[in-house]
Amino acid sequence: MRCLPRQDKRPGMEFPLAETIPTTIYDIAIIGGGPAGYTAAIRGAEYGLKVALIDNAPRLGGTCLHVGCIPTKALLFNAEIWDHLKHAAEFGIASIGTPTLDWAAVLKRKDSIITKHVKGLEFLMKKHKIAVISGNGKLTGPANAGVHTVEVTAAGGEASQIKAKNVILASGSSAKMLPGLQPDSTVLTNIEILSIDQVPKSLIVIGAGAVGVEFSSIFRSFGTEVTILEFLPRVVPVEDEEISKELTRLFKKRGIDVNTGAKVEKVEKTATGVKVSYTDANGKPQVKEAEKVLIAVGRAGRTENIGIEKTKVELERGLIKVNEAQETAEPGIFAIGDIVSGLPQLAHVGSMSGMVAVAKIAGRPFRPLRRDRIPSCTYTEPQIGSVGLTETQAKEKGYEVKVGKFPFAGNAKATIVGNHDGFVKIVSDAKYGEILGVHIIGPQATEIVAEAVAVLELEGTVDELMFTIHAHPTLAESMLDAFGAVQGMAINA
Ligand SMILES: Cc1cc2nc3c(=O)[nH]c(=O)nc-3n(C[C@H](O)[C@H](O)[C@H](O)COP(=O)(O)OP(=O)(O)OC[C@H]3O[C@@H](n4cnc5c(N)ncnc54)[C@H](O)[C@@H]3O)c2cc1C
């Protein structure tokens, strides 16, 4: 039986009896309409394939669009404007009085950005004639005569089946919780915190990965007393050590209480909020109270209830094992995005893994994802943008490493925008001068890093980059100075 695509279900439309409809065999059925799934769907259609996209949320877009990348970056932009307003007089903008924050309007703007992009996605699905199907998708087992069957259960409980030659699993991830805790209006995950009705006076953030530090940055800008409790010895632990150190220094300067090596023992609700007991880095028991607590201790892949137990699909620490073409161990079944093992859980990784899987299905050329070519961006104040090997990783891989570092303090555009904090650090191979990693913390780091990604992708060397013209005055010029710094020849430091 053919399942009716979501865009066809308009009131008043007449459908023929299900029995009279010949079964559609799609080239690809995709389970999950987040950035991994919808990108794969569009690329599939661009290759001329017949694609069905199954999603169980009320609207397409997944974590990224609804409770991840987009809403957090919207709030961070509000925070940035708010921070500028605090220093308006420095920029010669006088007599603006005391600005007040209309939190409801902040949330409304965030929601309108989401809605705009949901509509954009819906338009793209129609444009590419992708069958969007509402419901929970589940594999029924291996393919039968080369055709897979996905069972789809709609929100109302009605079940139907989709037939496809290939299935792409793109069900994404959810926030991990600490044992015994349930999210509510005090104990928050990325979902609840994005719609709290007012800015909390105090917030404890457990976990200092990208999600934890971004929310810390947002709420600190809005005046919240923020305490970070991180189990590992440093914040943003996947970044170069010097980046973690600089973020800690600058967060502390902003009044954020950063505690690393802190082992959370207990989270209890109180009459006024929450009490967190933890053991500090010196092994001493500590207690901290706040109005709210954000649990940001990582993301679990949604691998349950998608039917993989009936297939040869293999798991690795709760995530799906794939080869370089995103194929699982079950023929015709691919996995992309946050449910995949061995790749960072980022939207751009999800979308590119989708494009790789679909190219493989379409028999088109593709380039497998390389972990050391994936940019990592953290949109805190200060921002972080990095790609490639950290200094430690490069040494561990046996490179003789040569490092160049240039502080934004020497960059004219940084002076103009009033933000001198941070630096650009280049990790290069001493023998051939190949750039192995670029680590930026400071103004617009998440934009400047795009150059670094291209440099690594094209295997650029220090000598080449030292003679690459960068426009003046730009923040990107700090890259030129950092490449020069590798040879001890930065101009502006
Ligand atoms: C607070 C926060 C901020 C973030 N910021 C960034 C950022 O700035 N940049 C960045 O690159 N990444 C960011 N991320 C990570 C990013 O959101 C994820 O990497 C990305 O959303 C993963 O995409 P995905 O398509 O794999 O999964 P998801 O976006 O999680 O989408 C999966 C979709 O599948 C649906 N689904 C699940 N199971 C089924 C099923 N059985 N049947 C049908 N549908 C199903 C879900 O409802 C969902 O719509 C952030 C994450 C968080 C939490």
The ligand as an ORCA input file, in Angstrom:
! r2SCAN-3c Opt
* xyz 0 1
  C      21.802     23.393     21.418
  C      22.466     22.851     20.183
  C      23.158     23.706     19.351
  C      23.762     23.215     18.209
  N      24.453     24.083     17.418
  C      25.071     23.616     16.312
  C      25.770     24.503     15.457
  O      25.816     25.711     15.688
  N      26.363     24.006     14.361
  C      26.324     22.658     14.061
  O      26.887     22.248     13.056
  N      25.659     21.800     14.854
  C      25.026     22.240     15.964
  N      24.323     21.377     16.745
  C      24.250     19.963     16.338
  C      23.190     19.761     15.259
  O      21.962     20.237     15.719
  C      23.096     18.300     14.895
  O      24.380     17.825     14.549
  C      22.163     18.075     13.727
  O      20.867     18.523     14.018
  C      22.108     16.584     13.387
  O      21.320     16.422     12.265
  P      20.567     15.049     11.981
  O      19.794     15.283     10.728
  O      21.514     13.925     12.058
  O      19.558     14.838     13.202
  P      18.413     15.747     13.793
  O      18.614     17.160     13.487
  O      18.293     15.349     15.218
  O      17.108     15.300     12.996
  C      16.589     14.009     13.095
  C      15.134     14.028     12.678
  O      14.682     12.683     12.605
  C      13.411     12.581     13.210
  N      13.250     11.183     13.636
  C      13.897     10.529     14.623
  N      13.524      9.221     14.648
  C      12.631      9.070     13.650
  C      11.877      7.969     13.175
  N      11.997      6.757     13.700
  N      11.020      8.167     12.152
  C      10.887      9.390     11.572
  N      11.575     10.453     11.982
  C      12.446     10.294     12.998
  C      13.470     13.601     14.342
  O      12.188     13.983     14.786
  C      14.212     14.736     13.657
  O      13.322     15.563     12.963
  C      23.678     21.838     17.887
  C      22.968     20.968     18.718
  C      22.361     21.471     19.848
  C      21.586     20.529     20.727
*
